[in-house]
Amino acid sequence: LGLMIGAAIGYVMGIFAVAGIPDGMEPGKAGVLAAEIVTDSSAYLLLDLLGDMFIRGLKLIIVPLVTTSIVLSIVNIGAQKGFGRLGGKTLLYYLSTSLISILIGLTLVNIFAPGSGAGGKGILEGRDLSAFASDQATVQSKAGGKTAGDFLNVFREMVPPNVVKAAAEGQLLGLIIVSLLVGYFLSRINTDLQTVIVRLVEGIYQVTLKITHLVLRLAPIGVVGLLAATISQQYAKLAPDQRFDQFITGIATFAGIAFAALMIHLFMVLPLILLLLAKVNPVRHYRAMAPALMTAFSTASSSATLPVTMECVEKRAGVSNKTAGFVLPLGATVNMDGTALYECVAAIFICQAFGVELTMAQQFMIVITALLTSVGVAGVPAASLVAIIVILNAVQNQLAAPAPMLVAGLGLLFVFDRPLDMCRTAVNIFSDSCGAVLIARSEGEANVLTGEAPA
């Protein structure tokens, strides 16, 4: 209901903003002015405040929820000597599903070639790209000259020099590793100290759950604010802007292919994993994960959705805290199926738009780079767009001169980036939840998706 009300409010606000544009104004300037009219309105400011407060509430509980749930789960796992086995299964699942998602996107974008126009000519060949200059500059400034090697910094973040600073900055990967170590060695302390520390951590975890429930009670209001603010701004910016008319078919086809690939992964690949490997009913899991999917779609943030994901997986899907507390925080940080798929499709689309024919070796490089950047993308602002710049620069270095500057086509992605971002975030968190169910079943948990309380 919150999604529908928010979308309706945002649509109406966008219409009013577009109606306020003077006739005859240049389309590009009209889009900017309409967006300003929306963002300056008191209604937008109020809705944006409601949405921002909801996201802040979710982020507030991420650090205590992640650290305490991991410590408690590893204490239990460590006592049973299953830590290495669980970690191996988790990483194998994440790498496998990310690779499958990339290959789905690669196949569709090669079959339909959305960047190629009539006669096989790229839709950007010979076109004036000055309209994209501001969008391109914005993204490149966020990229900060990063290369594929910079994404290997994800391994450095695994060992934070200051755990308090890591918590303050929300560096989840470092906190996860520290929590794993604390839980593992805490399970090796066979004294009264272990009991005291575990009871303290469990107390913090229970308090955090109470706060989580409070935030989730306000979720519908927060979703209304988030969606209304997003849709009103996007509609106002794009509705009067006609600069894409001459090649809108190619851009719309790209968005359709990216969306179709995401839906294939969401509604075909992941359910098959649940059905064939986990041997559970996928429909039950969709029902269990519905709140998390809607929250992910609204916030477009895997990390912000993490508390809701954990709540759904444990309380609605019946996965034990021991498994969910280990698998889900790690997945929200390093498992980005939807993001990896989108990076691959977007990079090849831009190459097609410039008429650049990629060899099998170059496409393989894109696949590997997309897989690498999707793992290391967690701590990077404007994550997917920055990763796409890294991929395009890697391709650019292999092209013979003279060659078009591929990053100049980034502006094309802004047309549908926000709705596709919402979709790929939903795919990301659903993949995490499927991993938790699969691993729980492989560990012998019998109450998963049975409607009974977890063991």
RODO-2510 file (C-alpha; in nm, 4 decimals, decimal comma):
residues 455
     n   res          X          Y          Z
     1     l     0,0000     0,0000     0,0000
     2     g     0,2847     0,2350     0,0823
     3     l     0,4441     0,1628    -0,2567
     4     m     0,1216     0,2395    -0,4435
     5     i     0,0395     0,5556    -0,2480
     6     g     0,3967     0,6834    -0,2800
     7     a     0,4029     0,6176    -0,6545
     8     a     0,0692     0,7955    -0,7032
     9     i     0,1764     1,1003    -0,5006
    10     g     0,5081     1,1223    -0,6851
    11     y     0,3380     1,0945    -1,0241
    12     v     0,0938     1,3762    -0,9425
    13     m     0,3735     1,5991    -0,8116
    14     g     0,5711     1,5362    -1,1306
    15     i     0,2728     1,6296    -1,3478
    16     f     0,2239     1,9593    -1,1624
    17     a     0,5933     2,0406    -1,1955
    18     v     0,5925     1,9752    -1,5711
    19     a     0,2773     2,1869    -1,6078
    20     g     0,4650     2,4799    -1,4580
    21     i     0,7285     2,4855    -1,7360
    22     p     0,6949     2,7809    -1,9771
    23     d     0,6087     2,6868    -2,3354
    24     g     0,8897     2,6832    -2,5874
    25     m     1,1692     2,6237    -2,3372
    26     e     1,4615     2,4130    -2,4585
    27     p     1,3919     2,0488    -2,3576
    28     g     1,7158     1,9983    -2,1662
    29     k     1,6651     2,3157    -1,9599
    30     a     1,2974     2,2320    -1,9113
    31     g     1,3911     1,9028    -1,7454
    32     v     1,6307     2,0750    -1,5056
    33     l     1,3746     2,3446    -1,4189
    34     a     1,0966     2,0907    -1,3598
    35     a     1,3220     1,8929    -1,1251
    36     e     1,4034     2,2132    -0,9352
    37     i     1,0321     2,2961    -0,9035
    38     v     0,9739     1,9549    -0,7471
    39     t     1,2690     1,9605    -0,5076
    40     d     1,1901     2,3149    -0,3898
    41     s     0,8298     2,2315    -0,3019
    42     s     0,7302     2,1875     0,0633
    43     a     0,5564     1,8573    -0,0196
    44     y     0,8795     1,7130    -0,1620
    45     l     1,0814     1,8325     0,1386
    46     l     0,8362     1,6658     0,3788
    47     l     0,8244     1,3394     0,1826
    48     d     1,2019     1,3350     0,1431
    49     l     1,2346     1,3868     0,5208
    50     l     1,0029     1,0927     0,5942
    51     g     1,1948     0,8650     0,3565
    52     d     1,5319     0,9771     0,4881
    53     m     1,4253     0,9219     0,8500
    54     f     1,3190     0,5659     0,7629
    55     i     1,6514     0,4855     0,5970
    56     r     1,8399     0,6432     0,8878
    57     g     1,6412     0,4257     1,1277
    58     l     1,7402     0,1155     0,9322
    59     k     2,1036     0,2224     0,9175
    60     l     2,0991     0,2986     1,2901
    61     i     2,0534    -0,0695     1,3740
    62     i     2,2828    -0,2183     1,1092
    63     v     2,6083    -0,2118     1,3091
    64     p     2,4759    -0,3554     1,6406
    65     l     2,2554    -0,6062     1,4562
    66     v     2,5324    -0,7319     1,2272
    67     t     2,8038    -0,7546     1,4917
    68     t     2,5936    -0,9214     1,7626
    69     s     2,4201    -1,1675     1,5280
    70     i     2,7523    -1,2772     1,3785
    71     v     2,9200    -1,3156     1,7178
    72     l     2,6300    -1,5253     1,8492
    73     s     2,6104    -1,7403     1,5358
    74     i     2,9862    -1,8059     1,5313
    75     v     2,9891    -1,8944     1,9018
    76     n     2,7329    -2,1640     1,8227
    77     i     2,9088    -2,2758     1,5037
    78     g     3,2527    -2,2742     1,6673
    79     a     3,1299    -2,5021     1,9414
    80     q     3,0186    -2,7481     1,6737
    81     k     3,3341    -2,7114     1,4621
    82     g     3,1387    -2,6155     1,1485
    83     f     3,2808    -2,2690     1,0861
    84     g     3,5020    -2,3546     0,7887
    85     r     3,2349    -2,5667     0,6233
    86     l     2,9713    -2,2923     0,6533
    87     g     3,2084    -2,0272     0,5209
    88     g     3,3073    -2,2406     0,2230
    89     k     2,9450    -2,3097     0,1292
    90     t     2,8564    -1,9415     0,1579
    91     l     3,1393    -1,8184    -0,0653
    92     l     3,0768    -2,0942    -0,3228
    93     y     2,7093    -1,9999    -0,3440
    94     y     2,7810    -1,6273    -0,3781
    95     l     3,0407    -1,6700    -0,6520
    96     s     2,8245    -1,9181    -0,8426
    97     t     2,5051    -1,7112    -0,8444
    98     s     2,6908    -1,3903    -0,9345
    99     l     2,8584    -1,5634    -1,2288
   100     i     2,5266    -1,7110    -1,3459
   101     s     2,3593    -1,3689    -1,3333
   102     i     2,6412    -1,2089    -1,5360
   103     l     2,6172    -1,4805    -1,8016
   104     i     2,2395    -1,4288    -1,8297
   105     g     2,2923    -1,0578    -1,8933
   106     l     2,5790    -1,1258    -2,1349
   107     t     2,3633    -1,3645    -2,3390
   108     l     2,0639    -1,1310    -2,3694
   109     v     2,2632    -0,8186    -2,4530
   110     n     2,4472    -1,0051    -2,7296
   111     i     2,1281    -1,1539    -2,8757
   112     f     1,9247    -0,8320    -2,8867
   113     a     2,2145    -0,5807    -2,9273
   114     p     2,0223    -0,2756    -2,7949
   115     g     2,3121    -0,0409    -2,8737
   116     s     2,3083    -0,1226    -3,2445
   117     g     2,0700     0,0774    -3,4625
   118     a     1,9680     0,0339    -3,8256
   119     g     2,2308    -0,1381    -4,0385
   120     g     2,4298    -0,2400    -3,7318
   121     k     2,5491     0,1153    -3,6712
   122     g     2,5864     0,2192    -3,3083
   123     i     2,3167     0,4588    -3,1842
   124     l     2,5862     0,7007    -3,0606
   125     e     2,8037     0,6991    -3,3722
   126     g     2,8293     1,0510    -3,5148
   127     r     2,6043     1,2043    -3,2497
   128     d     2,6641     1,5165    -3,0434
   129     l     2,7270     1,4030    -2,6863
   130     s     2,7487     1,7470    -2,5281
   131     a     2,4058     1,6950    -2,3669
   132     f     2,5571     1,4177    -2,1591
   133     a     2,8571     1,6207    -2,0408
   134     s     2,7197     1,7144    -1,6969
   135     d     2,5998     1,3624    -1,6148
   136     q     2,9292     1,2130    -1,7307
   137     a     3,1328     1,4610    -1,5243
   138     t     2,9245     1,3843    -1,2140
   139     v     2,9884     1,0115    -1,2320
   140     q     3,3555     1,0435    -1,3243
   141     s     3,4146     1,2718    -1,0270
   142     k     3,2761     0,9968    -0,8023
   143     a     3,4932     0,7375    -0,9756
   144     g     3,8053     0,9290    -0,8752
   145     g     4,0285     0,7589    -1,1325
   146     k     3,9662     0,4109    -0,9940
   147     t     4,0801     0,1032    -1,1834
   148     a     3,9935    -0,2646    -1,1487
   149     g     4,2864    -0,3043    -0,9100
   150     d     4,1333    -0,0498    -0,6722
   151     f     3,8444    -0,2832    -0,6068
   152     l     4,0934    -0,5250    -0,4535
   153     n     4,0999    -0,2775    -0,1649
   154     v     3,8038    -0,4784    -0,0428
   155     f     4,0634    -0,7167     0,1022
   156     r     4,2306    -0,4298     0,2901
   157     e     3,8951    -0,3331     0,4390
   158     m     3,8738    -0,6802     0,5905
   159     v     4,1268    -0,5690     0,8541
   160     p     4,0179    -0,2276     0,9870
   161     p     4,2965    -0,0516     1,1814
   162     n     4,0347     0,1078     1,4055
   163     v     3,7192    -0,0914     1,4702
   164     v     3,5406     0,2086     1,6251
   165     k     3,6098     0,4170     1,3157
   166     a     3,4944     0,1305     1,0927
   167     a     3,1681     0,1168     1,2860
   168     a     3,1218     0,4938     1,2635
   169     e     3,1813     0,4901     0,8882
   170     g     2,9648     0,1836     0,8317
   171     q     3,2476    -0,0303     0,6882
   172     l     3,0544    -0,3531     0,7174
   173     l     3,3159    -0,5850     0,5726
   174     g     3,5745    -0,4993     0,8379
   175     l     3,3137    -0,5267     1,1137
   176     i     3,2057    -0,8664     0,9812
   177     i     3,5628    -1,0004     0,9932
   178     v     3,6185    -0,8636     1,3444
   179     s     3,2873    -1,0134     1,4588
   180     l     3,3827    -1,3492     1,3058
   181     l     3,7122    -1,3464     1,4953
   182     v     3,5493    -1,2419     1,8225
   183     g     3,2825    -1,5117     1,7913
   184     y     3,5299    -1,7814     1,6907
   185     f     3,7764    -1,7223     1,9732
   186     l     3,4988    -1,6572     2,2217
   187     s     3,3796    -2,0121     2,1532
   188     r     3,7278    -2,1323     2,2552
   189     i     3,7114    -1,9711     2,6005
   190     n     3,5757    -2,2350     2,8342
   191     t     3,5409    -2,0194     3,1427
   192     d     3,2800    -1,8055     3,3149
   193     l     3,4047    -1,5130     3,1053
   194     q     3,2531    -1,6707     2,7956
   195     t     2,9114    -1,6911     2,9624
   196     v     2,9272    -1,3256     3,0740
   197     i     3,0323    -1,1922     2,7334
   198     v     2,7835    -1,4072     2,5417
   199     r     2,4991    -1,2941     2,7697
   200     l     2,6028    -0,9302     2,7163
   201     v     2,6111    -0,9723     2,3370
   202     e     2,2777    -1,1552     2,3439
   203     g     2,1257    -0,8726     2,5475
   204     i     2,2423    -0,6129     2,2945
   205     y     2,1058    -0,8328     2,0143
   206     q     1,7613    -0,8583     2,1786
   207     v     1,7449    -0,4813     2,2372
   208     t     1,8444    -0,4225     1,8740
   209     l     1,5629    -0,6538     1,7603
   210     k     1,3123    -0,4462     1,9613
   211     i     1,4352    -0,1292     1,7902
   212     t     1,4168    -0,3104     1,4549
   213     h     1,0505    -0,3929     1,5167
   214     l     0,9829    -0,0267     1,6002
   215     v     1,1457     0,0913     1,2755
   216     l     0,9565    -0,1687     1,0724
   217     r     0,6254    -0,0467     1,2148
   218     l     0,7010     0,2849     1,0440
   219     a     0,8027     0,1192     0,7161
   220     p     0,4830     0,2023     0,5205
   221     i     0,5191     0,5743     0,5979
   222     g     0,8877     0,5677     0,5091
   223     v     0,8171     0,3853     0,1823
   224     v     0,5564     0,6473     0,0856
   225     g     0,8136     0,9219     0,1390
   226     l     1,0925     0,7414    -0,0449
   227     l     0,8908     0,6475    -0,3524
   228     a     0,7007     0,9761    -0,3816
   229     a     1,0218     1,1799    -0,3644
   230     t     1,2004     0,9555    -0,6156
   231     i     0,9214     0,9285    -0,8733
   232     s     0,8310     1,2988    -0,8631
   233     q     1,1912     1,4023    -0,9256
   234     q     1,2514     1,1421    -1,1974
   235     y     0,9256     1,2189    -1,3774
   236     a     0,9838     1,5940    -1,3679
   237     k     1,3374     1,5578    -1,4967
   238     l     1,2639     1,3142    -1,7777
   239     a     0,9094     1,3954    -1,8927
   240     p     0,9866     1,7276    -2,0681
   241     d     1,3347     1,6267    -2,1771
   242     q     1,3369     1,5226    -2,5433
   243     r     1,7097     1,4924    -2,5958
   244     f     1,6797     1,1106    -2,6096
   245     d     1,3987     1,0968    -2,8690
   246     q     1,6224     1,0198    -3,1653
   247     f     1,7561     0,7014    -3,0067
   248     i     1,5006     0,6305    -2,7336
   249     t     1,4288     0,2886    -2,8844
   250     g     1,7836     0,1699    -2,8158
   251     i     1,7835     0,3013    -2,4592
   252     a     1,4397     0,1536    -2,3851
   253     t     1,5520    -0,1799    -2,5307
   254     f     1,8602    -0,1732    -2,3069
   255     a     1,6422    -0,1092    -2,0007
   256     g     1,4059    -0,3860    -2,1093
   257     i     1,6921    -0,6329    -2,1539
   258     a     1,8462    -0,5446    -1,8173
   259     f     1,5049    -0,5790    -1,6518
   260     a     1,4333    -0,9093    -1,8304
   261     a     1,7713    -1,0515    -1,7265
   262     l     1,7089    -0,9496    -1,3648
   263     m     1,3635    -1,1096    -1,3715
   264     i     1,5018    -1,4316    -1,5236
   265     h     1,7485    -1,4536    -1,2370
   266     l     1,4849    -1,3596    -0,9787
   267     f     1,1998    -1,5802    -1,1008
   268     m     1,3773    -1,8686    -1,2751
   269     v     1,7347    -1,9267    -1,1552
   270     l     1,6904    -1,8582    -0,7826
   271     p     1,3603    -2,0529    -0,7514
   272     l     1,5245    -2,3500    -0,9261
   273     i     1,8041    -2,3374    -0,6689
   274     l     1,5441    -2,3423    -0,3912
   275     l     1,3448    -2,6213    -0,5536
   276     l     1,6233    -2,8512    -0,6761
   277     l     1,9037    -2,7927    -0,4267
   278     a     1,7337    -2,6716    -0,1086
   279     k     1,4216    -2,8836    -0,1805
   280     v     1,1791    -2,6215    -0,0478
   281     n     0,8751    -2,4502    -0,1975
   282     p     0,9894    -2,1288    -0,3740
   283     v     0,6409    -1,9740    -0,3496
   284     r     0,6601    -1,9917     0,0308
   285     h     0,9939    -1,8174     0,0204
   286     y     0,8609    -1,5348    -0,1989
   287     r     0,5819    -1,4837     0,0540
   288     a     0,8268    -1,4882     0,3425
   289     m     1,0567    -1,2359     0,1743
   290     a     0,7867    -0,9975     0,0446
   291     p     0,8537    -0,7234     0,3075
   292     a     1,2281    -0,7348     0,2410
   293     l     1,1765    -0,7252    -0,1366
   294     m     0,9523    -0,4191    -0,1086
   295     t     1,1945    -0,2462     0,1272
   296     a     1,4864    -0,3185    -0,1067
   297     f     1,2857    -0,1868    -0,4017
   298     s     1,1995     0,1324    -0,2128
   299     t     1,5406     0,2080    -0,0626
   300     a     1,7640     0,0733    -0,3461
   301     s     2,0121    -0,0181    -0,0716
   302     s     2,1113    -0,3729     0,0243
   303     s     2,2751    -0,2545     0,3466
   304     a     1,9753    -0,0485     0,4575
   305     t     1,7475    -0,3458     0,3856
   306     l     1,9647    -0,5883     0,5864
   307     p     1,7652    -0,5635     0,9148
   308     v     1,4426    -0,6393     0,7252
   309     t     1,6093    -0,9242     0,5352
   310     m     1,7288    -1,0839     0,8588
   311     e     1,3864    -1,0418     1,0166
   312     c     1,2143    -1,2122     0,7209
   313     v     1,4660    -1,4952     0,6871
   314     e     1,4612    -1,5810     1,0579
   315     k     1,0998    -1,5137     1,1575
   316     r     0,9138    -1,5853     0,8323
   317     a     1,1370    -1,8384     0,6509
   318     g     1,2431    -2,0233     0,9678
   319     v     1,6208    -2,0115     0,9187
   320     s     1,8129    -2,0240     1,2469
   321     n     1,9984    -1,7179     1,3703
   322     k     2,3161    -1,9266     1,3616
   323     t     2,2963    -1,9490     0,9809
   324     a     2,1199    -1,6233     0,8966
   325     g     2,3486    -1,4212     1,1227
   326     f     2,6525    -1,5448     0,9298
   327     v     2,5250    -1,5649     0,5708
   328     l     2,3129    -1,2486     0,5355
   329     p     2,5517    -0,9755     0,6618
   330     l     2,8261    -1,1200     0,4421
   331     g     2,5867    -1,1345     0,1470
   332     a     2,4744    -0,7740     0,1886
   333     t     2,8399    -0,6751     0,1590
   334     v     2,9849    -0,8985    -0,1127
   335     n     2,6995    -1,0789    -0,2934
   336     m     2,5570    -0,8494    -0,5617
   337     d     2,3975    -1,0667    -0,8305
   338     g     2,1795    -0,7888    -0,9699
   339     t     2,4595    -0,5331    -0,9656
   340     a     2,7040    -0,7661    -1,1427
   341     l     2,4433    -0,8448    -1,4111
   342     y     2,3672    -0,4761    -1,4671
   343     e     2,7344    -0,3793    -1,4915
   344     c     2,7913    -0,6365    -1,7655
   345     v     2,4813    -0,5410    -1,9673
   346     a     2,5480    -0,1665    -1,9354
   347     a     2,9151    -0,1894    -2,0365
   348     i     2,8435    -0,3984    -2,3469
   349     f     2,5474    -0,1747    -2,4397
   350     i     2,7684     0,1349    -2,4373
   351     c     3,0290    -0,0437    -2,6499
   352     q     2,7561    -0,1383    -2,8988
   353     a     2,6266     0,2210    -2,8991
   354     f     2,9677     0,3426    -3,0171
   355     g     2,9909     0,0679    -3,2797
   356     v     3,2740    -0,1119    -3,0961
   357     e     3,2748    -0,4841    -3,1727
   358     l     3,4037    -0,6801    -2,8762
   359     t     3,5983    -1,0018    -2,9158
   360     m     3,5259    -1,3072    -2,7030
   361     a     3,8400    -1,2313    -2,5019
   362     q     3,7209    -0,8760    -2,4325
   363     q     3,3764    -0,9972    -2,3302
   364     f     3,5364    -1,2532    -2,1000
   365     m     3,7381    -0,9709    -1,9445
   366     i     3,4138    -0,7776    -1,8887
   367     v     3,2614    -1,0811    -1,7158
   368     i     3,5596    -1,1210    -1,4822
   369     t     3,5802    -0,7469    -1,4105
   370     a     3,2060    -0,7298    -1,3379
   371     l     3,2418    -1,0244    -1,0988
   372     l     3,5392    -0,8622    -0,9249
   373     t     3,3844    -0,5154    -0,8964
   374     s     3,0522    -0,6545    -0,7724
   375     v     3,2408    -0,8103    -0,4791
   376     g     3,4436    -0,4972    -0,4025
   377     v     3,1705    -0,2471    -0,4758
   378     a     3,0360    -0,2207    -0,1206
   379     g     3,2516     0,0675     0,0024
   380     v     3,2413     0,2724    -0,3182
   381     p     2,9946     0,5640    -0,3625
   382     a     2,7693     0,5437    -0,6717
   383     a     2,8768     0,1819    -0,6773
   384     s     2,7453     0,0376    -1,0040
   385     l     2,8180     0,3464    -1,2154
   386     v     3,1701     0,3688    -1,0796
   387     a     3,2212    -0,0010    -1,1521
   388     i     3,0945     0,0507    -1,5093
   389     i     3,3547     0,3253    -1,5591
   390     v     3,6230     0,0824    -1,4428
   391     i     3,4997    -0,1805    -1,6910
   392     l     3,4796     0,0687    -1,9793
   393     n     3,8304     0,1977    -1,9078
   394     a     3,9599    -0,1599    -1,9100
   395     v     3,7977    -0,2146    -2,2517
   396     q     3,9237     0,1227    -2,3742
   397     n     4,2825     0,0246    -2,3020
   398     q     4,2493    -0,2714    -2,5380
   399     l     4,1054    -0,0775    -2,8320
   400     a     4,3268     0,0317    -3,1179
   401     a     4,3558     0,4064    -3,1793
   402     p     4,1616     0,6035    -3,2837
   403     a     3,8758     0,4817    -3,0675
   404     p     3,5740     0,6601    -2,9171
   405     m     3,5814     0,7544    -2,5495
   406     l     3,3426     0,4954    -2,4149
   407     v     3,2773     0,6726    -2,0838
   408     a     3,1148     0,9534    -2,2816
   409     g     2,8098     0,7291    -2,3205
   410     l     2,7447     0,7039    -1,9461
   411     g     2,4702     0,9655    -1,9730
   412     l     2,2527     0,7088    -2,1491
   413     l     2,2319     0,5053    -1,8296
   414     f     2,0798     0,7902    -1,6277
   415     v     1,7461     0,7639    -1,8088
   416     f     1,6492     0,4359    -1,6406
   417     d     1,9200     0,4027    -1,3748
   418     r     1,7003     0,4668    -1,0708
   419     p     1,4217     0,2144    -1,1488
   420     l     1,6799    -0,0447    -1,2560
   421     d     1,8753     0,0243    -0,9358
   422     m     1,5613    -0,0528    -0,7349
   423     c     1,5096    -0,3783    -0,9267
   424     r     1,8689    -0,4993    -0,8975
   425     t     1,8726    -0,4268    -0,5231
   426     a     1,5683    -0,6510    -0,4832
   427     v     1,7528    -0,9242    -0,6762
   428     n     2,0600    -0,8769    -0,4554
   429     i     1,8762    -0,9301    -0,1280
   430     f     1,6612    -1,2160    -0,2589
   431     s     1,9760    -1,3985    -0,3686
   432     d     2,1189    -1,3515    -0,0173
   433     s     1,8033    -1,4965     0,1352
   434     c     1,8070    -1,7961    -0,1017
   435     g     2,1671    -1,8597     0,0025
   436     a     2,0639    -1,8571     0,3688
   437     v     1,7829    -2,1073     0,3000
   438     l     2,0057    -2,3348     0,0894
   439     i     2,2876    -2,3382     0,3442
   440     a     2,0452    -2,3880     0,6339
   441     r     1,8968    -2,6906     0,4590
   442     s     2,2431    -2,8281     0,3808
   443     e     2,3261    -2,7938     0,7510
   444     g     2,0277    -3,0118     0,8414
   445     e     1,7800    -2,7437     0,9534
   446     a     1,4388    -2,9074     0,9132
   447     n     1,2042    -2,6161     0,9949
   448     v     1,2979    -2,3940     0,6994
   449     l     0,9838    -2,2707     0,5168
   450     t     0,7611    -2,5184     0,6993
   451     g     0,5675    -2,2591     0,8959
   452     e     0,7198    -2,3819     1,2213
   453     a     0,9561    -2,1918     1,4500
   454     p     1,3280    -2,2340     1,3682
   455     a     1,5228    -2,4776     1,5800
***
